[in-house]
């Protein structure tokens, strides 16, 4: 949100072209050009996104550990998300097994650590890239590492909660076939 002259403008999106354009909520006032503004992040939304992002890492860690599958895509909103995997065949009971394994990791209350390593050192960590394509640009020399201790270690730039218990319960809402052996898992987190 933008804060200016005692007024609050909610920002609902960003459009990127040559510059970034903030998209205000439809009926919110917009500050006149040249007005000094402060920016703030709505804590409830930020926390929900942190929980969801950590939940996706947890999901990725479980599916990689139990099925050896890499991520081919994903997206998230507060408390709901999807992650796509390179999974040729869906084993019987897959959906429930993944959900149960994720929730067991939540109950384990694993610590989530964040650190930065020089690129060469980061890429010496086995399986540091859990996506089918390495998305870390070559010019990035310091790589941020997110570690769900004992489950999942990945290069990542997003915000996270401090432990798996803070993610809350995960429900695997749906498993979809996206063609050529790609599967999409849709998850929901408890409010």
PLY file of the C-alpha trace (Angstrom):
ply
format ascii 1.0
element vertex 191
property float x
property float y
property float z
element edge 190
property int vertex1
property int vertex2
end_header
0.00 0.00 0.00
0.98 3.62 -0.49
0.64 6.04 2.42
0.44 9.75 1.60
-0.98 12.87 3.28
-2.99 10.70 5.71
-4.44 8.62 2.84
-3.93 4.93 2.06
-3.92 3.49 -1.47
-4.02 -0.29 -1.80
-1.85 -1.71 -4.58
-3.38 -4.79 -6.23
-0.73 -5.54 -8.82
2.29 -4.46 -10.81
2.72 -4.24 -14.56
6.26 -4.43 -15.90
7.26 -2.92 -19.22
10.14 -0.44 -19.49
9.19 0.76 -16.00
7.15 -0.76 -13.19
3.59 0.50 -12.99
1.71 0.02 -9.73
-1.95 -0.90 -10.14
-4.12 0.64 -7.41
-7.35 -0.87 -6.10
-10.22 0.24 -8.32
-11.88 2.75 -5.97
-8.80 3.89 -4.02
-7.51 7.46 -4.46
-4.24 7.96 -6.33
-1.71 10.53 -5.10
-1.13 13.50 -7.40
2.14 13.42 -9.37
5.06 14.60 -7.25
3.44 13.67 -3.92
5.82 12.10 -1.39
4.60 8.59 -0.50
5.67 5.82 1.84
5.13 2.16 1.06
4.04 -0.53 3.48
3.32 -4.23 3.19
0.07 -5.56 4.61
1.24 -7.99 7.31
-1.64 -10.49 6.97
-1.07 -10.91 3.23
2.71 -11.06 3.58
2.49 -13.73 6.28
0.05 -15.78 4.18
2.43 -15.57 1.20
5.40 -16.56 3.38
3.48 -19.59 4.67
2.45 -20.53 1.13
5.96 -20.14 -0.27
7.43 -22.28 2.52
4.61 -24.79 1.90
5.64 -25.04 -1.77
9.24 -25.74 -0.74
7.96 -28.38 1.65
5.86 -29.92 -1.17
8.85 -29.83 -3.51
11.06 -31.47 -0.89
8.55 -34.27 -0.26
7.93 -34.99 -3.96
11.67 -34.91 -4.75
12.55 -37.14 -1.78
9.74 -39.67 -2.30
9.37 -39.65 -6.11
12.58 -38.05 -7.49
10.63 -35.45 -9.49
11.82 -31.99 -10.52
9.61 -28.90 -10.60
8.58 -27.60 -14.03
6.46 -24.63 -12.91
4.38 -23.11 -10.19
2.33 -20.19 -8.96
0.96 -19.01 -5.65
-1.63 -16.79 -4.06
-2.09 -16.32 -0.32
-2.85 -19.78 1.15
-3.27 -21.57 -2.21
-0.79 -22.59 -4.86
0.10 -24.98 -7.63
3.33 -26.75 -8.43
4.03 -28.70 -11.60
6.27 -31.78 -11.60
7.91 -33.99 -14.19
6.09 -37.16 -13.09
5.44 -39.69 -15.85
3.08 -41.98 -13.93
0.91 -41.16 -10.92
1.29 -44.01 -8.43
-1.83 -45.32 -6.66
-2.60 -43.24 -3.57
-0.20 -40.47 -4.67
-2.41 -37.51 -3.70
-3.05 -38.75 -0.15
0.54 -39.95 0.33
1.93 -36.53 -0.62
-0.55 -34.73 1.63
0.24 -37.04 4.58
4.00 -36.67 4.05
3.74 -32.87 3.86
1.73 -32.70 7.07
4.18 -35.05 8.83
6.97 -32.61 7.89
4.87 -29.75 9.27
4.41 -31.64 12.54
8.17 -32.32 12.64
8.55 -28.53 13.06
11.68 -28.40 10.91
13.70 -25.20 11.09
13.87 -23.10 7.91
17.27 -21.44 7.55
18.33 -18.82 5.01
21.91 -18.03 4.07
23.90 -16.64 1.15
26.82 -18.49 -0.43
29.26 -17.68 -3.21
27.94 -19.16 -6.46
30.61 -21.89 -6.77
30.03 -23.04 -3.19
26.25 -23.00 -3.60
26.39 -25.11 -6.77
28.57 -27.69 -5.00
25.51 -28.60 -2.89
23.88 -31.70 -4.42
20.45 -31.06 -5.97
20.51 -27.34 -5.07
18.41 -26.70 -8.17
15.09 -28.54 -7.89
13.63 -27.10 -11.06
13.96 -28.76 -14.46
15.76 -25.60 -15.64
18.32 -23.63 -13.61
16.67 -20.25 -13.07
19.65 -18.58 -11.33
21.07 -16.09 -13.85
24.80 -16.57 -14.58
25.63 -13.04 -13.41
24.38 -13.80 -9.86
27.54 -14.41 -7.85
25.97 -14.68 -4.38
23.22 -17.29 -4.20
20.57 -17.19 -1.49
19.91 -20.66 -0.08
16.73 -21.71 1.74
17.10 -24.87 3.82
14.20 -26.76 5.37
16.66 -28.54 7.62
16.67 -32.27 6.90
14.24 -32.08 3.97
14.92 -29.52 1.24
17.79 -27.20 0.33
17.33 -24.90 -2.67
18.49 -21.69 -4.27
15.64 -19.24 -3.70
14.98 -15.53 -3.37
11.60 -15.51 -1.61
10.42 -14.88 1.92
9.74 -17.77 4.31
8.45 -18.57 7.77
10.91 -19.76 10.43
9.73 -23.38 10.71
7.49 -25.90 8.97
4.93 -25.80 11.79
4.21 -22.16 10.87
3.08 -23.31 7.39
-0.09 -24.83 8.89
-1.93 -27.84 7.51
-1.61 -28.55 3.76
-4.37 -30.13 1.72
-3.54 -31.49 -1.73
-6.74 -30.31 -3.38
-6.15 -31.77 -6.83
-3.68 -33.60 -9.06
-4.00 -32.71 -12.74
-2.48 -34.21 -15.87
-0.81 -31.42 -17.85
0.30 -33.68 -20.72
3.53 -35.50 -21.61
4.11 -36.75 -18.07
3.70 -33.41 -16.32
1.49 -33.31 -13.23
0.11 -30.28 -11.44
-0.55 -30.43 -7.71
-2.88 -27.80 -6.29
-2.56 -27.18 -2.57
-4.48 -25.21 0.01
-3.21 -24.14 3.42
-5.34 -23.87 6.55
-6.26 -20.25 7.36
0 1
1 2
2 3
3 4
4 5
5 6
6 7
7 8
8 9
9 10
10 11
11 12
12 13
13 14
14 15
15 16
16 17
17 18
18 19
19 20
20 21
21 22
22 23
23 24
24 25
25 26
26 27
27 28
28 29
29 30
30 31
31 32
32 33
33 34
34 35
35 36
36 37
37 38
38 39
39 40
40 41
41 42
42 43
43 44
44 45
45 46
46 47
47 48
48 49
49 50
50 51
51 52
52 53
53 54
54 55
55 56
56 57
57 58
58 59
59 60
60 61
61 62
62 63
63 64
64 65
65 66
66 67
67 68
68 69
69 70
70 71
71 72
72 73
73 74
74 75
75 76
76 77
77 78
78 79
79 80
80 81
81 82
82 83
83 84
84 85
85 86
86 87
87 88
88 89
89 90
90 91
91 92
92 93
93 94
94 95
95 96
96 97
97 98
98 99
99 100
100 101
101 102
102 103
103 104
104 105
105 106
106 107
107 108
108 109
109 110
110 111
111 112
112 113
113 114
114 115
115 116
116 117
117 118
118 119
119 120
120 121
121 122
122 123
123 124
124 125
125 126
126 127
127 128
128 129
129 130
130 131
131 132
132 133
133 134
134 135
135 136
136 137
137 138
138 139
139 140
140 141
141 142
142 143
143 144
144 145
145 146
146 147
147 148
148 149
149 150
150 151
151 152
152 153
153 154
154 155
155 156
156 157
157 158
158 159
159 160
160 161
161 162
162 163
163 164
164 165
165 166
166 167
167 168
168 169
169 170
170 171
171 172
172 173
173 174
174 175
175 176
176 177
177 178
178 179
179 180
180 181
181 182
182 183
183 184
184 185
185 186
186 187
187 188
188 189
189 190
